[in-house]
Amino acid sequence: MPVLKLFDKNQYSFSFFRLDAIAGITVGVVLIPQAIAYAILMGMPPIYGLYACLMPLVLYAFLGTSRQLSIGPAAITAIVVMSGVGALAKPFTDQFVSLVLFLGFLVGAVQVLLSFLQMGFLVNLISRPVISGFISAAAIAIIISQLEGGLGIHIPDGENSYQKIIYIFSNLTQVHLITLCICIGAILGIIGLKKWKKSFPGALVILIIATLITYAFNLEEKGVAIIQDVPAGLPTFVMPTMSYDRMIQLIPSVLTVTFIGYVGSIGVAKSMEMKHRDHIVRPNQELFALGVSKIIGAFFQAIPSSGSYSRSAINDEAGGKTTISTLISVSIVLISLLFLTSFFFYIPKAALSAIILVSVVKLINFSEAKYLFGAKRRDFIVMIITFVGTLVFGVENGIFIGVILSFIFLQYYSARPHIAELVNIPDSKYYRNVKRFPNAVQSKEYLIIRFDNQLYFANSGYFKDTVINYVSRREVLPKYLILDNSNMHDLDSTGLYVLEDIYLYLKNQNIELLLVGTIGPIRDFLKRSGFTDNLGKDHYYLTISDAVDFIENRKTHDKVHEVANQFNKKRRTFLD
């Protein structure tokens, strides 16, 4: 429910506000350390992470349709941006900052355009196995990227994930023990506090403790890296540096962030909708809200943001009822920017690495891989190849590898659809696949074939060869071929030509073609094409049983007619 609708006193009450206030404060104190950590993960100065928690969140509160979705800096978005923009400029430089802000503007513009074109359905182009494989690999890439901060080892710029691992193992003697202890201690503290109470802002508490320890014992002079100066105050209006050449360079990153950010956001929003069933999430409106928040956010120095499952879950568990809770979270960040940035100076980077590591490790989806391996091997292969492709070729290329592979599999199986010979289950009127009921008796009079797909140019040749193969395998040719096309939901011109070829082939073999379960649109197409006139209107039946009854009745009629002919012949002979 957008916040604009909440000022109706019949819809909003003080009890709602109390719950929203608790949820907003809770999310706000969790959001601050995550925003700082994810900004650094993205290669941006920490202040830009906090800027992303202002204007984008306000705009989403007014325009979004989810009541519990919490948007802002997110780990997956951060690593995708870092991977793409990092190839064009050095992180933490002015050029890098400029490119990231322009990237956020472009992503927002694409999402708004998709919204106007009513293309929210595009989320379905990325299958769940692709998303799972991509996110799992991206999580590992994030973990590897944080080893530098967690171990205190300086890794040369430009190293990929494999090179970073090799470099770390080759330089284990350079591990800074104090930094490592801070990271491990922060990880254990965050996990322990989360187990104690999920809604407790453990990350913020641990960050404060680590900062106080760093300050009290002057650990900066002992080699512990800190984030140092974070400028106070609110973001100013700044026009992103735009150019055509920059836009072309950023297109791969723009597309990846657009789809991954939207898929993640709409996935979280839909899960909350299904849980509460008190509001409706509209995908195209979500696209618009997310897009506008990025466009306007780019002018106020906000890094690209997207939906966060962890913060959304915290918002929900804390009792958040509406997007008012988001506005309260914004106020918490606002107070921090105005009065508390001086306390950020001694935040150890190892503690921020710990926050990121705890957040992303659960994104590695072992259970999904195990489930797909047992349930759908094809989807498991897609997930694994996406996973490996993301690790080997980078996060930008990994998602496209998975999408392309999904379409290859889709096209392959669509070109070779399921076709089954059906037999009658004894003492019933049910007809099922002969492979599942091998003891059922095949009729010598008729052959029943079920086609389980649309008949179109990609599978028409396979369909024709399979039907002819079924017929030719019979020792004695059947007199009828019953084609059950109740699962045939579409038919194009190529499929029609193949259907005509089959009809002519069967006719030459003195086999009649009977069609069963043909849906209205296909019957209309067959009639317009003239196929129905050639086949005969009396060759269409609603069910297989109707077609079989027709065959049996005709068989009985033919026997009676044959007996009558023999009697008349004998009678004429006797009279003669």
C-alpha positions in Angstrom: 0.0 0.0 0.0 1.7 3.2 -1.1 2.0 5.8 1.7 -0.3 8.2 -0.1 -3.2 6.0 0.7 -2.4 5.8 4.4 -3.8 9.1 5.5 -7.3 7.8 5.4 -8.2 7.5 9.1 -10.3 4.4 8.3 -7.2 2.6 7.0 -4.5 3.7 9.4 -4.5 3.7 13.2 -2.2 4.5 16.1 -1.7 0.8 16.7 -0.4 0.5 13.1 1.9 3.5 13.7 3.3 2.0 16.8 4.2 -1.2 15.0 5.6 0.7 12.0 7.7 2.8 14.4 9.2 -0.3 16.1 9.9 -1.9 12.7 11.3 1.2 11.2 13.7 1.8 14.0 14.8 -1.8 14.0 15.4 -1.8 10.2 17.1 1.6 10.4 19.8 0.5 12.9 20.4 -2.7 10.8 20.5 -0.6 7.6 23.3 1.8 8.7 26.1 -0.8 9.0 24.9 -2.8 6.0 24.8 0.4 3.8 28.3 1.3 4.8 29.5 -2.3 4.2 27.8 -2.7 0.9 29.0 0.6 -0.4 32.6 -0.5 0.3 31.8 -3.8 -1.4 30.7 -1.9 -4.4 33.9 0.1 -4.5 32.3 3.3 -3.3 33.1 5.5 -0.3 30.8 4.6 2.7 28.9 7.8 2.6 27.3 6.9 -0.7 25.7 3.8 0.9 24.0 6.0 3.5 22.9 8.4 0.7 21.2 5.4 -0.9 19.0 5.1 2.2 17.4 8.5 1.8 15.7 9.6 -1.4 15.3 6.1 -2.9 13.5 4.8 0.2 11.2 7.8 0.4 10.2 7.5 -3.2 9.6 3.8 -2.9 7.4 4.4 0.2 5.2 6.6 -1.9 5.2 4.6 -5.1 5.7 1.0 -4.2 3.0 -1.6 -3.8 4.6 -3.8 -1.2 4.0 -3.0 2.5 7.0 -4.9 3.9 9.7 -4.7 1.2 12.8 -2.9 2.4 15.0 -1.5 -0.4 18.5 -0.1 -0.2 22.1 -1.2 -0.8 22.2 -5.0 -1.4 25.1 -7.5 -1.6 24.3 -9.0 -5.0 23.7 -5.6 -6.6 27.0 -4.4 -5.0 29.1 -7.2 -6.4 27.5 -6.9 -9.9 28.2 -3.2 -10.0 31.8 -3.7 -8.7 32.4 -6.3 -11.3 31.1 -4.3 -14.2 32.3 -0.8 -13.4 35.5 -2.1 -11.9 36.6 -3.1 -15.4 36.2 0.6 -16.5 37.7 2.5 -13.6 39.6 2.0 -10.3 37.3 1.6 -7.3 37.0 4.5 -4.8 38.1 7.0 -7.4 36.1 10.0 -8.6 35.8 8.4 -12.1 34.4 5.2 -10.5 31.9 7.1 -8.4 30.8 9.0 -11.5 30.2 5.8 -13.4 28.3 4.1 -10.6 25.9 7.1 -10.3 25.4 7.1 -14.0 24.8 3.4 -13.9 22.1 3.8 -11.3 20.4 6.5 -13.5 20.4 4.1 -16.5 19.1 1.2 -14.6 16.3 3.3 -13.3 15.5 4.6 -16.8 15.3 1.1 -18.1 13.0 -0.1 -15.3 10.7 2.9 -15.8 10.6 2.2 -19.6 9.8 -1.5 -18.9 7.0 -0.4 -16.6 5.4 1.9 -19.2 5.6 -1.0 -21.7 3.9 -3.3 -19.2 6.8 -5.7 -19.3 6.9 -6.8 -15.7 6.4 -10.3 -17.0 10.1 -10.3 -18.2 11.0 -11.4 -14.7 9.8 -14.9 -15.9 12.6 -15.0 -18.5 15.1 -15.8 -15.8 14.3 -19.2 -14.3 14.7 -20.1 -10.7 17.7 -22.5 -11.3 19.5 -19.6 -13.1 18.9 -17.2 -10.3 19.9 -19.8 -7.7 23.1 -20.7 -9.5 24.0 -17.0 -10.1 23.3 -15.9 -6.5 25.3 -18.8 -5.1 28.3 -18.1 -7.3 28.0 -14.3 -6.6 27.9 -15.1 -2.9 31.2 -17.0 -3.2 32.7 -14.1 -5.2 31.6 -11.7 -2.5 33.1 -13.9 0.2 36.4 -14.1 -1.7 36.4 -10.3 -2.1 36.1 -9.8 1.6 39.0 -12.0 2.5 41.3 -9.0 2.0 39.5 -7.0 4.6 39.0 -9.9 7.0 42.6 -11.2 6.8 44.4 -7.8 6.5 46.2 -8.9 3.4 46.7 -6.4 0.6 45.7 -8.0 -2.7 46.9 -6.3 -6.0 44.2 -4.6 -8.0 42.7 -6.4 -11.0 42.9 -9.9 -9.5 40.0 -12.2 -10.3 38.5 -14.6 -7.7 40.9 -17.5 -8.5 43.9 -15.2 -8.5 42.9 -13.8 -5.2 42.6 -17.3 -3.6 46.0 -18.3 -5.0 47.5 -15.0 -3.8 46.1 -15.4 -0.3 47.4 -19.0 0.1 50.8 -17.9 -1.2 50.9 -15.1 1.4 49.4 -16.6 4.5 52.3 -15.4 6.5 51.2 -11.9 5.8 47.9 -12.3 7.6 47.4 -9.5 10.2 46.4 -11.4 13.3 44.6 -8.5 15.1 42.5 -7.9 11.9 41.7 -11.6 11.7 40.7 -11.7 15.3 38.4 -8.7 14.9 36.7 -10.4 11.8 36.3 -13.8 13.5 35.1 -12.2 16.7 32.6 -10.0 14.8 31.3 -13.0 12.9 30.8 -15.1 16.0 29.2 -12.2 17.8 26.7 -11.4 15.0 25.7 -15.1 14.7 25.3 -15.5 18.4 23.1 -12.4 18.8 21.0 -13.5 15.8 20.4 -16.9 17.3 19.4 -15.2 20.5 16.9 -12.9 18.8 16.5 -12.5 15.1 15.2 -8.9 15.3 18.0 -7.7 17.5 20.4 -5.4 15.6 23.4 -7.6 16.3 25.4 -6.2 13.4 25.1 -2.7 14.7 26.0 -3.7 18.3 29.0 -5.7 17.2 30.1 -2.8 14.9 29.9 -0.4 17.9 31.9 -2.7 20.1 34.6 -3.3 17.4 34.8 0.5 16.8 35.2 1.2 20.6 37.9 -1.5 20.9 39.7 -0.1 17.9 39.6 3.4 19.3 40.4 2.4 22.9 43.5 0.4 22.1 44.6 2.6 19.2 44.5 -0.4 16.8 44.9 1.8 13.7 48.5 2.3 14.6 48.9 -1.4 14.9 47.9 -2.0 11.3 44.1 -2.4 11.6 42.4 -0.7 8.6 39.6 1.7 9.4 37.2 3.6 7.2 38.3 7.0 8.4 36.5 10.2 7.5 32.8 10.0 6.6 31.5 13.5 5.6 28.6 14.8 7.7 25.4 16.3 6.2 22.9 15.5 3.6 23.6 14.8 -0.1 23.4 17.7 -2.5 21.8 17.7 -5.9 24.4 16.6 -8.5 23.9 15.9 -12.1 25.4 12.5 -13.0 28.1 12.8 -15.7 26.5 11.4 -18.8 27.8 10.5 -22.2 26.9 8.1 -25.1 30.3 6.3 -24.9 29.9 5.7 -21.2 26.4 4.4 -21.7 27.6 1.9 -24.3 30.3 0.7 -21.9 27.8 0.3 -19.1 25.1 -1.6 -21.0 26.1 -5.1 -19.8 26.1 -4.0 -16.2 22.8 -2.0 -16.7 21.0 -5.1 -18.0 22.4 -7.3 -15.3 21.5 -5.0 -12.4 18.1 -4.2 -14.0 17.0 -7.8 -14.0 18.8 -9.2 -11.0 17.6 -6.2 -8.9 14.0 -6.5 -10.1 13.9 -10.3 -9.7 15.2 -10.1 -6.2 12.9 -7.3 -5.2 9.7 -8.7 -6.7 10.5 -12.1 -5.3 10.7 -10.7 -1.8 7.6 -8.6 -2.3 5.6 -11.5 -3.6 6.7 -13.7 -0.7 5.4 -11.1 1.8 2.2 -10.7 -0.2 1.5 -14.5 0.0 2.3 -14.5 3.7 -0.1 -11.7 4.7 -2.6 -11.6 1.9 -3.7 -8.1 2.8 -2.3 -6.3 -0.2 -1.5 -6.9 -3.9 1.9 -6.5 -5.4 1.7 -5.1 -8.9 4.9 -6.0 -10.9 4.7 -3.1 -13.3 4.1 -0.6 -10.6 7.0 -2.1 -8.7 9.2 -1.6 -11.8 8.1 2.0 -11.9 8.7 2.6 -8.2 12.2 0.9 -8.2 13.1 2.8 -11.4 12.1 6.2 -10.2 13.9 5.7 -6.9 17.1 5.0 -8.8 16.7 7.9 -11.3 16.0 10.5 -8.6 18.5 8.8 -6.3 21.3 9.2 -8.8 20.8 13.0 -8.7 21.3 12.8 -4.9 24.4 10.6 -5.0 22.7 7.3 -4.2 24.2 4.0 -5.3 21.9 1.6 -7.1 19.5 -0.1 -4.6 17.2 -3.1 -4.6 15.1 -5.2 -2.3 16.7 -6.9 0.6 15.3 -10.2 1.9 17.0 -10.0 5.3 15.9 -6.4 6.1 12.4 -7.1 4.7 12.2 -10.2 7.0 13.3 -8.1 9.9 10.8 -5.4 9.0 8.0 -8.0 8.9 9.1 -9.8 12.1 9.2 -6.5 14.0 5.6 -5.9 13.0 5.9 -3.5 10.1 2.4 -2.9 8.6 2.9 -0.3 6.0 5.6 1.7 4.2 5.5 4.2 7.1 8.1 2.0 8.6 10.4 2.7 5.7 10.0 6.5 6.3 11.0 5.9 9.9 14.1 4.0 8.8 15.0 6.9 6.6 14.7 9.2 9.6 17.2 7.0 11.6 19.7 7.3 8.7 19.0 11.0 8.5 19.9 11.5 12.1 23.1 9.5 11.7 24.2 11.6 8.7 23.6 14.9 10.5 25.0 14.1 14.0 26.8 10.7 14.1 29.3 10.5 11.2 32.2 11.5 13.4 31.7 8.2 15.3 32.2 6.3 12.0 35.9 7.2 11.8 37.3 4.2 13.7 35.0 1.6 12.3 37.4 -1.3 11.4 37.0 -2.7 7.9 37.3 -6.2 9.3 34.0 -5.7 11.1 32.4 -4.6 7.9 33.8 -7.6 6.2 32.3 -9.8 8.9 28.8 -8.2 8.4 29.0 -8.9 4.7 30.3 -12.5 5.2 27.4 -13.3 7.6 24.9 -11.8 5.3 25.9 -13.5 2.1 27.0 -17.0 3.2 23.3 -18.0 3.5 22.8 -17.1 -0.1 24.8 -20.2 -1.2 21.9 -22.5 -1.9 23.0 -26.1 -1.3 19.5 -27.3 -0.5 18.2 -26.0 -3.9 21.0 -27.9 -5.7 20.2 -31.1 -3.8 16.5 -30.8 -4.5 17.0 -30.1 -8.3 19.4 -33.0 -8.6 16.7 -35.4 -7.3 13.6 -33.8 -8.8 14.6 -32.2 -12.1 18.1 -33.1 -13.5 17.8 -30.7 -16.4 17.3 -27.7 -14.0 20.1 -28.9 -11.9 22.4 -28.8 -14.9 21.3 -25.2 -15.7 22.0 -24.2 -12.1 25.4 -25.8 -12.0 26.5 -24.3 -15.4 25.3 -20.9 -14.3 27.1 -21.3 -11.1 30.4 -22.3 -12.8 30.0 -19.7 -15.5 29.5 -16.9 -13.0 32.7 -17.9 -11.1 34.8 -18.4 -14.3 33.5 -15.7 -16.6 32.3 -13.1 -14.0 29.0 -12.1 -12.5 27.9 -10.2 -15.6 28.4 -13.0 -18.0 27.1 -15.7 -15.6 23.5 -14.6 -15.6 23.4 -14.4 -19.4 25.0 -17.9 -19.7 22.2 -19.3 -17.5 19.5 -17.5 -19.4 20.8 -18.7 -22.8 21.3 -22.2 -21.5 17.7 -22.2 -20.2 16.4 -21.2 -23.7 18.5 -23.9 -25.4 17.0 -26.5 -23.1 13.6 -25.1 -23.6 14.0 -25.2 -27.4 15.5 -28.7 -27.3 12.7 -30.2 -25.3 10.0 -28.2 -27.2 11.4 -29.6 -30.4 11.2 -33.1 -29.0 7.9 -33.1 -27.0 6.4 -36.0 -25.2 4.4 -38.3 -27.5 2.8 -41.4 -26.1 0.8 -44.4 -27.3 -2.2 -44.9 -25.2 -4.0 -48.1 -24.2 -7.2 -48.9 -22.4 -6.9 -49.8 -18.8 -8.9 -53.1 -18.4 -12.5 -52.8 -17.2 -12.4 -49.0 -17.4 -12.8 -46.1 -19.9 -9.4 -44.7 -19.1 -6.6 -44.6 -21.6 -3.0 -44.2 -20.4 0.6 -44.5 -21.6 1.4 -48.0 -22.7 4.9 -47.7 -21.1 3.2 -47.2 -17.7 0.7 -50.0 -18.2 2.7 -52.6 -20.2 0.2 -55.4 -19.4 -2.7 -53.6 -21.1 -3.7 -55.1 -24.4 -3.3 -53.1 -27.6 -6.2 -53.0 -30.0 -5.5 -54.3 -33.6 -8.3 -52.1 -34.9 -6.9 -48.7 -33.8 -3.8 -46.9 -32.6 -4.1 -44.1 -30.1 -1.4 -41.4 -29.9 -1.3 -38.4 -27.5 0.7 -35.3 -28.4 1.7 -33.2 -25.4 2.7 -29.8 -26.8 1.9 -27.2 -29.4 2.5 -28.3 -33.0 4.7 -25.8 -34.6 7.7 -25.4 -37.0 10.3 -26.6 -34.4 8.7 -29.9 -33.6 6.5 -30.7 -36.6 9.2 -32.9 -38.2 9.7 -34.9 -35.0 5.9 -35.3 -34.6 5.5 -36.6 -38.2 8.4 -39.1 -37.9 7.2 -40.4 -34.6 3.6 -41.0 -35.8 4.8 -42.8 -38.9 7.2 -44.9 -36.7 4.3 -45.9 -34.4 2.2 -47.0 -37.4 5.0 -48.8 -39.2 5.9 -50.8 -36.1 2.6 -52.6 -36.1 2.7 -56.1 -37.7 -0.8 -55.6 -38.9 -1.7 -52.0 -39.8 -4.6 -50.6 -37.7 -7.7 -49.3 -39.5 -7.8 -46.1 -37.4 -5.4 -43.7 -35.9 -6.9 -41.8 -33.0 -4.9 -38.6 -32.3 -5.5 -37.2 -28.8 -4.5 -33.6 -29.1 -6.3 -32.3 -26.0 -2.8 -31.1 -24.9 -2.1 -29.4 -28.2 -2.7 -25.7 -27.3 -1.5 -24.2 -30.5 -0.9 -25.0 -34.2 1.0 -22.9 -36.7 1.0 -23.2 -40.5 4.0 -25.6 -40.6 2.2 -27.8 -38.1 -0.8 -27.7 -40.3 1.2 -28.9 -43.4 2.6 -31.7 -41.4 -0.9 -32.7 -40.2 -2.0 -32.8 -43.8 1.0 -34.9 -44.7 0.1 -37.4 -42.0 -3.5 -37.5 -43.1 -2.4 -38.3 -46.7 0.0 -40.9 -45.5 -2.7 -42.6 -43.5 -5.1 -42.4 -46.3 -2.7 -44.2 -48.6 -2.4 -46.9 -46.0 -6.2 -47.2 -45.8 -6.1 -45.8 -42.2 -8.7 -43.3 -41.0 -7.6 -40.4 -38.9 -9.8 -39.4 -35.9 -9.1 -36.3 -33.8 -9.9 -36.2 -30.1 -10.1 -33.3 -27.7 -9.3 -30.6 -30.2 -9.7 -27.2 -28.6 -11.8 -24.4 -30.2 -9.1 -22.1 -31.6 -7.4 -25.1 -33.3 -10.7 -26.4 -34.7 -11.4 -22.9 -36.1 -7.9 -22.8 -37.8 -8.4 -26.3 -39.3 -11.8 -25.3 -40.6 -10.5 -22.1 -42.2 -7.6 -23.9 -43.8 -10.0 -26.5 -45.4 -8.5 -29.4 -43.5 -11.8 -30.2 -41.8 -13.6 -30.5 -45.2 -11.0 -33.0 -46.3 -11.0 -35.0 -43.1 -14.8 -34.8 -42.4 -16.7 -33.2 -39.6 -17.6 -36.6 -38.3 -14.0 -37.4 -37.5 -13.8 -35.1 -34.5 -14.6 -36.4 -31.0 -14.6 -35.0 -27.5 -13.1 -38.0 -25.8 -11.1 -41.2 -26.7 -14.0 -43.3 -25.5 -16.3 -41.5 -28.0 -13.9 -42.3 -30.8 -13.5 -46.0 -29.7 -17.3 -46.4 -29.4 -17.7 -45.1 -33.0 -15.1 -47.6 -34.2 -16.8 -50.5 -32.3 -20.3 -49.5 -33.5 -19.0 -49.3 -37.1 -17.3 -52.6 -36.7 -20.6 -54.2 -35.5 -22.5 -52.5 -38.2 -20.0 -53.8 -40.8 -20.4 -57.3 -39.5 -24.2 -57.1 -39.6 -23.9 -55.7 -43.1 -21.6 -58.5 -44.1 -23.9 -61.2 -42.7 -26.8 -59.6 -44.5 -24.9 -59.5 -47.8 -23.9 -63.2 -47.4 -27.6 -64.2 -46.6 -28.9 -62.2 -49.6 -26.2 -63.8 -51.8 -27.2 -67.3 -50.7 -30.9 -66.4 -51.1 -30.3 -65.3 -54.7 -28.4 -68.5 -55.4 -31.2 -70.6 -54.0 -33.9 -68.7 -56.0 -31.8 -69.1 -59.1 
